[in-house]
Amino acid sequence: MSIGLALSGGGMKGIAHIGAIKALEESNILPTHISGSSMGAMVGAFYAAGYAPEEIVAFFKEVPLFYPTRYAFGKPGLIDPANFYQDFKKYFPEDNFKALHKKLFITAVDMLSGNLKVFEEGELIRPFLASSAFPGLCSPVAINGSLYADGGILDNFPIAPLKDCCDQIIGVYVSPLDEIKADNLKYAVDLLQRAIRINFSNASAQKFSQCDLLIYPPLSKFGMFDKNHIDEIFNIGYETTISELKNKEK
């Protein structure tokens, strides 16, 4: 039986995906196809390449993603995702989808045409870097003559690629839309991020019913770029998945 795993975007909240994967594997639920957007694309790539949950967590603790330590000189955005290529090349020495052990779909948005692109073959690293290039913070990534950015702009919960090839779909959604105060919208980038999140939260919620199992960890208290609570976020993803699996058995 083919099992699809859809992993949403959500910045560092996406660490919960890793906890969910660990719980699924412990229950002998082994997805055959993965579809990911933004942070879900990164985690999905590691998982599809055969890395254990503990190894994936260790990477995100070590590499300063979403922090302006790799500035984007002469490009729009504070961070240039392309500057992280060598960090990922160590883990994906054969930079190609064909080297993966599981089928992987990565969504990103072509910023020139405005269309959603689903990557599933060819080079691997730049597509998932592009899928994670959050507008206003990260520069878009150049691929085959176009510029690609965060898949969450148009599809933060990419279930569609799994529908025709999977018997069951498990969705892990880690980007809850929490209520905020006016003080949280002091800067233009705050307003931009809020607008994007409102849009993709509403669109994503309409897909929840398409999942045979939906895992929705309670992560509202964490920031999208918060690296200070990685272990806690991982554990919430793990425990939420265990709980949902038990409820499914009843």
N, C-alpha and C positions, 0 to 999 in steps of 0.2 A: 504494500500500500504506500502510495506517495503522500507525504505530509509536507505542507508548505508552512513556512514560518515568516510572518510579516513583521518587520521591526521598524517602528516609527522613528522619526527624528526627536530631538529633545536635548541637544547639548550633552552636558555631563550627566544628565539624568539617564542617558542611554546606558550608563553602567548597569542599570537595573536589567537590561537585556541579558547581560552576562550571567547574572544571578538566575534569571528565568531559564536560560539554556542549561545551566548546571542542574536545576531542579527537574527539567524535562528529561535530561539524560539519566538522572538517577532513577526516574520512573520508567526507564527504557522506552522513552518516546524520542525517536531520532528523526528529525526533519530531513527530508531529502532535497528540498528546494527552499531557498531563502530569498526574500525580497526586502530590500532596505532603502531607507532614505536618510540622508544626513548622518547622524551618529549611528543610526541603525545600519547604514551601508558599511561603515567602518567595522562595526562589531560583526556584521554578517560576513564580511570578507575574511576576517580572522577565523571565524568559526568554520566557514567553508574551506579554508586552507588546512584545517585539522588542528588548530591550536586549542588547548584545554582552557577552560574558563579562568583558571588561576594565572595562566600565561597572558591571557588577554588583559586581565586586570593589572598585572604587573607592567604591561606596556603603557597603559594610560596613566599609571602613577609616575612613570619615568619620563615620558615625553610631554613637554608643556604645551599641549594643544589649547587653542582658544586664548592664549596669552600673547601679548604683543612683544614677544622676544624674537620674532622673525618678521621684521617690519616689511611692509609692502612699499618699496621705493618706486615712485613713478607710476603707481597703479592705484585704482580706487579701492579704499579699504585700509584698515590698520595692519592686517596680517595677510601675508601672501602664502596661501596653502602650498604652493609649489615648493616653498623653502623647506617643507617637511618631507619631501620626496625620499631623501636618503635615509631618514629614520624608518620609513616603511619598507624601503628596498631591502633592509636587513632581514625583514620578516617575510618578504615576498620576492625572493631573488629572481624567480622567473615571473616577471611582471606581465602576467597574462591570465585571463579567465580560464584557459584550458588547463592550467596547473592546479586548479581547485579540485577538492574531493566531492563537493556538492554543487548543484546548479545554483548560480547566484544571479539575481537581477538587481541593478542599481539605478535609481532614478536621479536625474539632475535636470535642470532647466536651461535650455538654450536661451541665453539672454539677448541674442540678436533676433531670433525668430519668435521668441516667446513661447516655444513649444516644449512639452515634456519629452525627454529622451530617456529611454530605458536601455542601459548598457548591459550586455550579457556576453560579449565576446571581444577579443582583442586585448589591448592593454588594460590593466586593472587598477593601478594605483591612482592615476590622475582622475579617472571617473569617480572613485570614492572620495578623493580630495575635493572634487568639484561638488559632489552631492552634499558635502559638509561646509561649503563656503557660504556662511551666513551673511546675507546682504547687510551692508553698513559696517560690518566688522571685518569680513574677509574679501579679498579680491577674487573675481571669477577666475576660473582655470581654463587655459587655452587647450582645446582638443580638436584636432582635425580642422583647423581654420575657423572655429567658432569659440565663443566664451560661455562656459557653463558655471552655474551656481546652484545653491541649495535646492535639492529636490523637494524639500518641504514647501517651497513657494506654491507649487501646483499639486503636489501629492505627498503629504507627510506620512501617510499610512498606506504604502503601496501594496494593495491586495490584488489589483487587476492582473499583474503578471503571473500570479499563482493559480488563477481560476481555471484555466484550460489544461493545466498539467498536474493538478493535485487532487487527491480524493478528499482530503481534509485540510483545513486552514486554521492555524493557530496564530492569533495576533497578539503582539505585545505593544501596548500603547503607553508611552512614558512622557507625554507632553500635555498634562492637564492644564486647563485655563483657569488659573486661580484669580480671585478678586484682588484688586490692588487699590491703592490710594493715589490721590492726585500727586502727592509728593514723589511717587515712583516714576512720574513722567516729566522729569525736569529738562531732559535733553532731547534733541531731535532723534538721536539713535534709539532712545527709549520708546518714543512714539512709533517709530518705524517697526521696531521689534514687536511692540504690542499689536499693531495693525496686522502684521503677518501672522502672529499667533492666533488672533481672533479668527482670521480667515481659515487657516488650516485646521483649527480645532473644530469649527463647525462642519467643515467638509469631511474630516476624519470620523466624527461621531456618526455620520450617516452610513459608515461602513462597518460599524461594530457588529451589526446583526448578520453580516456575511461570514463571520468567524464561527467555526465550530467550537472553539475555545478562545475566550478573550481574557487576557491578563492585563489588568489596569492598576499598576502599583500606585499607592498614595504618595505622591512626590511633590505636592504643591509647595512645601516649605523650602525646597531646594532651588537654587538659582541655576539657570541654564549653563553657566560657565563656572560653577562652583566645584573646585577640585579638593575641597577640604573635607568632604564627606563621602569619599569613594566607597569605603568599606560599608558604611551605613546604607548607601544607595544600593549597593550590590546585595546586601542582606534583605532589603525590602523587596527587591525583585525576586529573590529566591523564596522568601517566605510567602509572598503573594501567590506565586505559582504553585507552591505546595498546597496552599489553601484552596485555590481554584480547582486543582486536580482532585482533591478530596471531595469538594462539592459536586464535581462532575460524576463521581462514583456513586453518589447517593441516589 
